[in-house]
Amino acid sequence: MNKKLAIVLMGVAFLAGFMPYAVVKTHWFQPSVVQANADILVNLDQRDLKRLDELVDRFNRAQGDYLMVISPTIDSGPWIHDVHTDGTQIAWTVDNTRDAHSSPKQQQTYKCASIEKIETTERYGIQLSECGGGQGDKLPILDIEKNSER
């Protein structure tokens, strides 16, 4: 009886030690981590472009959405884009206060009734329109070079 108990306890100890390793190495939690971070775009890669497409699509279907884009910079701090929409209006805040070379340092919020993704041979762009408040008809708000895609 003691031999069987020892074998069972060794099996339980093995599984208890092996399971955390298996969970981490097989990325069982990765989909939830990716989903949790899907609303924060930092790489401006293909996944981030798909998420921006989803934002535009959801807005055009009158659905709400939220995301944050942290634009990478080469020699100074990031520009942070905070985007909220209820499906009828989009509020896009650009915060350049962390960028050492920006002037003036400010948080500027644009409230607009239209958004679209523009593609040229060299870049993708997000453009807002119908913003009112004396702002131009078309407002380029985010620009992503195609050669920066990963």
Summary of the structure (lengths in Angstrom):
residues: 150
radius of gyration: 23.0
end to end distance: 59.6
largest distance: 85.7
contacts: 367
relative contact order: 0.12
helix: 33%
strand: 33%
